[in-house]
Amino acid sequence: MRALLLVLVACAPAIPPACPSMCEEAAELYGGCLESWDLDWQAAGYDHRGHFVGSCETWAWEMARVHDDALRRGLTQDETWLDQTCEARAASFADPEATCDDYTSVDWNAVPWSEASQ
């Protein structure tokens, strides 16, 4: 089982460097929102902040796989989509004027090559 996991990890596309930064910025903004709503990470479905960041990084890994598949299938030609998405979201979340709406309005499932996006 361990060998299979190592093979899967070795074959998986790498996440862009901007994605972990985006996850940290998302945690800062969303954590502040939770606090202002008198909620904690557990109320949002996470054990703690680190669990949220790990979940966000898992999203990035999954999106890297989905994006890689879309490139192979010819559904998109944009090789930098995920990197640009993570960079833009990191900047948005880190903006001193960012609000909770900047976080809650993100559609984490949207990809530009899906039929729903067209």
C-alpha atoms as an extended CHARMM CRD file, in Angstrom:
* protein
*
       118  EXT
         1         1  MET       CA              0.0000000000        0.0000000000        0.0000000000  PROA      1               0.0000000000
         2         2  ARG       CA              2.8060000000        2.3950000000        0.8940000000  PROA      2               0.0000000000
         3         3  ALA       CA              4.5080000000        1.7750000000       -2.4590000000  PROA      3               0.0000000000
         4         4  LEU       CA              1.2710000000        2.5840000000       -4.2950000000  PROA      4               0.0000000000
         5         5  LEU       CA              0.9610000000        5.8390000000       -2.4100000000  PROA      5               0.0000000000
         6         6  LEU       CA              4.5400000000        6.7810000000       -3.2950000000  PROA      6               0.0000000000
         7         7  VAL       CA              3.8780000000        6.0560000000       -6.9760000000  PROA      7               0.0000000000
         8         8  LEU       CA              0.7160000000        8.1680000000       -6.9370000000  PROA      8               0.0000000000
         9         9  VAL       CA              2.4960000000       11.0720000000       -5.2690000000  PROA      9               0.0000000000
        10        10  ALA       CA              5.4570000000       10.8310000000       -7.6440000000  PROA      10              0.0000000000
        11        11  CYS       CA              3.1500000000       10.8920000000      -10.6810000000  PROA      11              0.0000000000
        12        12  ALA       CA              0.9840000000       13.7470000000       -9.4520000000  PROA      12              0.0000000000
        13        13  PRO       CA              1.4970000000       17.1920000000      -10.9110000000  PROA      13              0.0000000000
        14        14  ALA       CA              3.1480000000       19.6620000000       -8.5910000000  PROA      14              0.0000000000
        15        15  ILE       CA              1.1300000000       22.5510000000       -7.2680000000  PROA      15              0.0000000000
        16        16  PRO       CA              2.2790000000       26.0250000000       -8.2530000000  PROA      16              0.0000000000
        17        17  PRO       CA              4.2980000000       27.8660000000       -5.5870000000  PROA      17              0.0000000000
        18        18  ALA       CA              1.5810000000       30.5480000000       -5.3850000000  PROA      18              0.0000000000
        19        19  CYS       CA             -0.9880000000       28.0820000000       -4.0380000000  PROA      19              0.0000000000
        20        20  PRO       CA              0.4270000000       27.5060000000       -0.5380000000  PROA      20              0.0000000000
        21        21  SER       CA              0.7200000000       31.2940000000       -0.1830000000  PROA      21              0.0000000000
        22        22  MET       CA             -2.8910000000       31.6510000000       -1.2600000000  PROA      22              0.0000000000
        23        23  CYS       CA             -3.9120000000       29.0910000000        1.3490000000  PROA      23              0.0000000000
        24        24  GLU       CA             -2.1010000000       31.0060000000        4.0890000000  PROA      24              0.0000000000
        25        25  GLU       CA             -3.7370000000       34.2760000000        3.0060000000  PROA      25              0.0000000000
        26        26  ALA       CA             -7.1270000000       32.5460000000        2.8230000000  PROA      26              0.0000000000
        27        27  ALA       CA             -6.6440000000       31.2290000000        6.3600000000  PROA      27              0.0000000000
        28        28  GLU       CA             -5.8040000000       34.7140000000        7.6370000000  PROA      28              0.0000000000
        29        29  LEU       CA             -8.8330000000       36.3120000000        6.0200000000  PROA      29              0.0000000000
        30        30  TYR       CA            -11.2960000000       33.5100000000        6.7480000000  PROA      30              0.0000000000
        31        31  GLY       CA            -10.0020000000       33.0980000000       10.2910000000  PROA      31              0.0000000000
        32        32  GLY       CA            -10.6840000000       36.7830000000       10.8930000000  PROA      32              0.0000000000
        33        33  CYS       CA            -14.1620000000       36.3640000000        9.4520000000  PROA      33              0.0000000000
        34        34  LEU       CA            -14.8750000000       33.4250000000       11.7230000000  PROA      34              0.0000000000
        35        35  GLU       CA            -13.7040000000       35.4510000000       14.6970000000  PROA      35              0.0000000000
        36        36  SER       CA            -15.9220000000       38.4060000000       13.7400000000  PROA      36              0.0000000000
        37        37  TRP       CA            -18.8720000000       36.0150000000       13.4030000000  PROA      37              0.0000000000
        38        38  ASP       CA            -18.1080000000       34.6040000000       16.8910000000  PROA      38              0.0000000000
        39        39  LEU       CA            -17.2560000000       31.2300000000       15.3770000000  PROA      39              0.0000000000
        40        40  ASP       CA            -14.1880000000       29.0100000000       15.4720000000  PROA      40              0.0000000000
        41        41  TRP       CA            -12.5360000000       26.6860000000       12.9790000000  PROA      41              0.0000000000
        42        42  GLN       CA            -14.5880000000       23.7480000000       14.2120000000  PROA      42              0.0000000000
        43        43  ALA       CA            -17.8200000000       25.5770000000       13.4120000000  PROA      43              0.0000000000
        44        44  ALA       CA            -16.5180000000       25.8980000000        9.8460000000  PROA      44              0.0000000000
        45        45  GLY       CA            -15.7560000000       22.1680000000        9.6570000000  PROA      45              0.0000000000
        46        46  TYR       CA            -12.0290000000       22.2150000000       10.4450000000  PROA      46              0.0000000000
        47        47  ASP       CA            -10.2070000000       21.0350000000       13.5540000000  PROA      47              0.0000000000
        48        48  HSD       CA             -7.9820000000       24.1330000000       13.5190000000  PROA      48              0.0000000000
        49        49  ARG       CA             -6.3250000000       26.6560000000       11.2200000000  PROA      49              0.0000000000
        50        50  GLY       CA             -3.6960000000       24.1540000000       10.0580000000  PROA      50              0.0000000000
        51        51  HSD       CA             -6.4310000000       21.7260000000        9.0520000000  PROA      51              0.0000000000
        52        52  PHE       CA             -7.9800000000       24.4750000000        6.9160000000  PROA      52              0.0000000000
        53        53  VAL       CA             -4.6210000000       25.2270000000        5.2670000000  PROA      53              0.0000000000
        54        54  GLY       CA             -4.0940000000       21.5120000000        4.5800000000  PROA      54              0.0000000000
        55        55  SER       CA             -7.5420000000       21.2730000000        3.0450000000  PROA      55              0.0000000000
        56        56  CYS       CA             -6.8000000000       24.2840000000        0.8490000000  PROA      56              0.0000000000
        57        57  GLU       CA             -3.5050000000       22.7520000000       -0.2820000000  PROA      57              0.0000000000
        58        58  THR       CA             -5.3890000000       19.5330000000       -1.0780000000  PROA      58              0.0000000000
        59        59  TRP       CA             -7.7270000000       21.6270000000       -3.2410000000  PROA      59              0.0000000000
        60        60  ALA       CA             -4.6430000000       22.9680000000       -5.0740000000  PROA      60              0.0000000000
        61        61  TRP       CA             -3.2900000000       19.4530000000       -5.6070000000  PROA      61              0.0000000000
        62        62  GLU       CA             -6.6670000000       18.2660000000       -6.9090000000  PROA      62              0.0000000000
        63        63  MET       CA             -6.9390000000       21.2910000000       -9.2080000000  PROA      63              0.0000000000
        64        64  ALA       CA             -3.4270000000       20.5860000000      -10.5180000000  PROA      64              0.0000000000
        65        65  ARG       CA             -4.5800000000       17.0830000000      -11.4710000000  PROA      65              0.0000000000
        66        66  VAL       CA             -7.8240000000       18.3590000000      -13.0250000000  PROA      66              0.0000000000
        67        67  HSD       CA             -5.9270000000       21.0640000000      -14.9150000000  PROA      67              0.0000000000
        68        68  ASP       CA             -3.3180000000       18.5840000000      -16.1310000000  PROA      68              0.0000000000
        69        69  ASP       CA             -6.1060000000       16.3280000000      -17.4020000000  PROA      69              0.0000000000
        70        70  ALA       CA             -7.8310000000       19.2610000000      -19.1350000000  PROA      70              0.0000000000
        71        71  LEU       CA             -4.5660000000       20.1590000000      -20.8720000000  PROA      71              0.0000000000
        72        72  ARG       CA             -4.0560000000       16.5550000000      -22.0450000000  PROA      72              0.0000000000
        73        73  ARG       CA             -7.6350000000       16.3490000000      -23.3350000000  PROA      73              0.0000000000
        74        74  GLY       CA             -7.3630000000       19.6700000000      -25.1590000000  PROA      74              0.0000000000
        75        75  LEU       CA            -10.0830000000       21.3390000000      -23.0760000000  PROA      75              0.0000000000
        76        76  THR       CA             -7.7560000000       24.2410000000      -22.3460000000  PROA      76              0.0000000000
        77        77  GLN       CA             -4.4860000000       25.5600000000      -23.6970000000  PROA      77              0.0000000000
        78        78  ASP       CA             -3.7970000000       27.8070000000      -20.7050000000  PROA      78              0.0000000000
        79        79  GLU       CA             -0.8940000000       26.1420000000      -18.9270000000  PROA      79              0.0000000000
        80        80  THR       CA             -0.7440000000       28.8350000000      -16.2380000000  PROA      80              0.0000000000
        81        81  TRP       CA             -4.4020000000       28.8360000000      -15.1410000000  PROA      81              0.0000000000
        82        82  LEU       CA             -3.8430000000       27.4040000000      -11.6560000000  PROA      82              0.0000000000
        83        83  ASP       CA             -0.7870000000       29.5440000000      -10.9430000000  PROA      83              0.0000000000
        84        84  GLN       CA             -2.6460000000       32.6830000000      -12.0410000000  PROA      84              0.0000000000
        85        85  THR       CA             -5.7130000000       31.6820000000      -10.0190000000  PROA      85              0.0000000000
        86        86  CYS       CA             -3.6730000000       31.1400000000       -6.8490000000  PROA      86              0.0000000000
        87        87  GLU       CA             -1.7440000000       34.3920000000       -7.3640000000  PROA      87              0.0000000000
        88        88  ALA       CA             -4.9180000000       36.4170000000       -7.9140000000  PROA      88              0.0000000000
        89        89  ARG       CA             -6.6790000000       34.9090000000       -4.9090000000  PROA      89              0.0000000000
        90        90  ALA       CA             -3.6300000000       35.3760000000       -2.6870000000  PROA      90              0.0000000000
        91        91  ALA       CA             -3.4940000000       39.0530000000       -3.6610000000  PROA      91              0.0000000000
        92        92  SER       CA             -7.2200000000       39.4630000000       -3.0950000000  PROA      92              0.0000000000
        93        93  PHE       CA             -7.1600000000       37.7600000000        0.3050000000  PROA      93              0.0000000000
        94        94  ALA       CA             -4.0550000000       39.6950000000        1.4120000000  PROA      94              0.0000000000
        95        95  ASP       CA             -5.4480000000       43.0890000000        0.3890000000  PROA      95              0.0000000000
        96        96  PRO       CA             -5.7920000000       45.2670000000        3.5000000000  PROA      96              0.0000000000
        97        97  GLU       CA             -9.2580000000       46.2210000000        2.2250000000  PROA      97              0.0000000000
        98        98  ALA       CA            -10.3550000000       42.5800000000        1.7990000000  PROA      98              0.0000000000
        99        99  THR       CA            -13.6840000000       41.6560000000        3.3240000000  PROA      99              0.0000000000
       100       100  CYS       CA            -15.3010000000       38.3740000000        4.2420000000  PROA      100             0.0000000000
       101       101  ASP       CA            -17.2320000000       38.6030000000        0.9590000000  PROA      101             0.0000000000
       102       102  ASP       CA            -13.9060000000       38.4120000000       -0.8810000000  PROA      102             0.0000000000
       103       103  TYR       CA            -13.4420000000       34.9690000000        0.6280000000  PROA      103             0.0000000000
       104       104  THR       CA            -17.0260000000       33.6850000000        0.6750000000  PROA      104             0.0000000000
       105       105  SER       CA            -17.7220000000       34.7270000000       -2.9210000000  PROA      105             0.0000000000
       106       106  VAL       CA            -14.9770000000       32.4770000000       -4.3520000000  PROA      106             0.0000000000
       107       107  ASP       CA            -16.3380000000       29.5410000000       -6.3170000000  PROA      107             0.0000000000
       108       108  TRP       CA            -13.7010000000       26.9380000000       -5.4600000000  PROA      108             0.0000000000
       109       109  ASN       CA            -15.1670000000       24.4980000000       -8.0000000000  PROA      109             0.0000000000
       110       110  ALA       CA            -15.1090000000       26.7800000000      -11.0550000000  PROA      110             0.0000000000
       111       111  VAL       CA            -12.7530000000       25.9970000000      -13.9000000000  PROA      111             0.0000000000
       112       112  PRO       CA            -12.7880000000       28.0080000000      -17.1360000000  PROA      112             0.0000000000
       113       113  TRP       CA            -13.0260000000       24.9670000000      -19.3980000000  PROA      113             0.0000000000
       114       114  SER       CA            -16.1720000000       23.4440000000      -17.8610000000  PROA      114             0.0000000000
       115       115  GLU       CA            -19.4750000000       23.6420000000      -19.6980000000  PROA      115             0.0000000000
       116       116  ALA       CA            -20.9970000000       25.5030000000      -16.7450000000  PROA      116             0.0000000000
       117       117  SER       CA            -18.3670000000       28.2620000000      -17.0960000000  PROA      117             0.0000000000
       118       118  GLN       CA            -19.0950000000       28.8490000000      -20.7730000000  PROA      118             0.0000000000
